[in-house]
Amino acid sequence: MNKLVTGAALFFSIILFSACGNKTIPTSGQVNYLTSDNGTISMRAMGEGTKKTEALINAELNAFNTILFRGMPESQQKQPLIETNEVDIKNKYPQYFQSFYNGMRYKSFLMSSVVTGDYQKLPNFKIGVTIDIKINVNALKYDLEQAGLIRKFGY
């Protein structure tokens, strides 16, 4: 019984001390909802890269990937715009996504992208950044409809 109590106490103390440590940007993309209004959505997104510009672009892409393939809980955009398997849809429409990501066409739906803090040094010579980003969801949805990736509601 003593070993069980000692083990439990050790486990909870490790959790407590690890929660009190310095917070750094996670190694994967993270996006949080801020506000939405009149067909737009504002989010706080994190990104990382080997250069500042790469980290900024990755933060923007993390926000777009969340809207397209995951949805944003607690917002008007709870459901993803594209409700199919991400890999399947990207394989089915490679030209659209090539243009969207690599051609930086996503920027046409970007209303604002503001760095909210200092760039941070991360392990493995990476740089992390947090941005506040505002996306025109109505225009993005219309573009996806025109490209045939999604159907118009009710049809």
C-alpha positions in Angstrom: 0.0 0.0 0.0 2.9 2.4 0.9 4.4 1.8 -2.6 1.1 2.7 -4.2 0.8 5.9 -2.3 4.4 6.9 -2.9 4.1 6.1 -6.6 0.9 8.2 -6.9 2.5 11.1 -5.0 5.6 11.0 -7.3 3.4 10.9 -10.4 1.3 13.9 -9.4 4.4 15.9 -8.3 6.0 15.3 -11.7 2.9 16.5 -13.4 2.7 19.6 -11.2 6.3 20.6 -11.7 6.2 20.0 -15.5 3.1 22.2 -15.7 5.0 25.1 -14.0 7.9 25.1 -16.4 8.6 27.7 -19.2 6.1 27.5 -22.0 7.5 27.2 -25.5 5.8 26.9 -28.9 4.9 23.3 -29.6 6.6 21.5 -32.4 3.3 21.0 -34.3 0.9 23.7 -35.5 -1.6 25.0 -33.0 -4.6 27.2 -33.8 -7.0 28.9 -31.4 -10.3 30.7 -32.1 -10.5 34.4 -31.3 -13.6 35.9 -33.0 -15.8 35.6 -36.1 -18.0 38.2 -37.8 -19.7 38.7 -41.1 -18.1 35.7 -42.9 -14.7 36.1 -41.4 -12.8 34.3 -38.6 -9.9 35.5 -36.5 -7.5 33.0 -35.0 -4.2 32.9 -33.2 -1.9 30.4 -34.9 1.6 29.2 -34.3 4.2 28.1 -36.8 7.8 27.1 -36.9 10.6 27.1 -39.5 14.3 27.5 -40.1 13.8 31.1 -41.0 11.4 33.8 -39.8 9.6 34.0 -43.1 9.1 30.2 -43.1 7.8 30.2 -39.6 5.3 33.0 -40.5 4.1 31.1 -43.6 3.7 27.9 -41.6 1.6 29.7 -39.0 -0.7 31.0 -41.8 -0.9 27.6 -43.4 -1.8 26.0 -40.0 -4.7 28.4 -39.7 -5.9 27.6 -43.2 -5.5 23.8 -42.7 -7.6 24.1 -39.6 -10.5 25.8 -41.3 -10.3 23.6 -44.4 -9.9 20.1 -42.8 -10.6 20.3 -39.0 -13.1 23.2 -38.3 -12.8 25.6 -35.4 -14.7 24.6 -32.2 -16.6 27.4 -30.4 -16.9 29.4 -33.6 -19.4 29.7 -36.4 -17.1 27.5 -38.4 -17.4 24.3 -36.2 -17.4 22.0 -39.2 -14.4 21.9 -41.7 -15.1 23.5 -45.1 -13.9 20.3 -46.7 -15.5 17.3 -44.9 -13.5 14.5 -46.6 -10.2 12.9 -46.0 -7.4 15.5 -46.3 -5.1 13.2 -48.2 -7.8 11.9 -50.6 -8.9 15.4 -51.5 -5.4 16.7 -52.0 -4.7 13.7 -54.3 -7.9 14.3 -56.2 -7.3 18.0 -56.8 -3.5 18.4 -56.9 -3.5 21.5 -59.1 -5.8 23.4 -56.8 -3.7 22.7 -53.7 -0.4 23.3 -55.5 -1.6 26.7 -56.5 -3.2 27.3 -53.1 -0.1 26.4 -51.0 3.0 26.7 -53.1 1.6 29.5 -55.3 0.5 31.3 -52.2 -3.0 31.7 -53.5 -4.2 31.3 -49.9 -3.1 34.9 -49.3 -6.0 36.2 -51.4 -8.3 35.0 -48.6 -6.1 36.5 -45.9 -7.4 39.8 -44.5 -4.7 40.3 -41.9 -1.7 38.5 -40.4 0.0 40.1 -37.5 2.9 38.8 -35.4 1.8 38.9 -31.8 5.1 38.4 -30.0 8.8 38.0 -30.5 10.2 35.2 -32.7 11.4 32.4 -30.4 14.3 30.1 -30.8 13.3 26.4 -30.7 15.3 23.2 -30.5 16.9 21.9 -33.7 17.8 25.4 -34.9 14.1 26.3 -35.6 12.3 29.6 -35.0 8.7 29.8 -33.7 6.2 32.6 -34.2 2.6 33.3 -33.0 0.3 35.4 -35.2 -3.2 36.7 -35.2 -4.8 36.0 -38.5 -8.1 36.9 -40.1 -9.5 34.9 -42.9 -12.4 35.7 -45.3 -14.3 32.4 -44.9 -17.1 33.3 -47.3 -14.7 34.0 -50.2 -12.7 30.8 -49.4 -15.9 28.8 -49.4 -17.1 30.3 -52.7 -13.7 29.5 -54.2 -13.9 25.9 -53.1 -17.4 25.6 -54.6 -16.2 27.1 -57.9 -13.3 24.6 -58.0 -15.6 21.7 -57.4 -14.1 20.7 -54.1 -17.3 21.3 -52.1 -20.9 21.5 -53.1 -23.1 24.5 -52.6 -25.4 24.1 -49.6 -28.8 22.6 -50.7 -27.7 21.3 -54.1 
